[in-house]
Amino acid sequence: TQFTYTGTLSLNTQIIQNNNISFVVSNHGGITAHIVRYWIVTGAQTTSIDTNTYLDPGKSVTLSQVITPTSGTIEIRVITERGSIASFTSTV
């Protein structure tokens, strides 16, 4: 029997306030997603954050990190233990 992972994550609602970047991760798949790491890339700075966040199907969670964003673009990447990656890019 072959198991196919059909998890789908999305990122949205990025908020930058008082050097804090917050964003919403939603699980549109049919199984629980285990988020193990996310990255925030701002200009030449890349911050990698380990996490142990479980997200049930149809649910959302807000993740955040204290970071001083530079002007330009911010890219956020989230990865699960099964290798699904969601990314979001925004201009500040």
Buried (B, 14 or more C-beta within 10 A) or exposed (E): EEEEEEBBBEBEEBEBEEEEBEBBBBBBBEEEBBBBBBBBBBEEEEEEEEBEBEBEEEEBBEBEBEBEBEEEEBEBBBBBEEEBEBBBEBEE
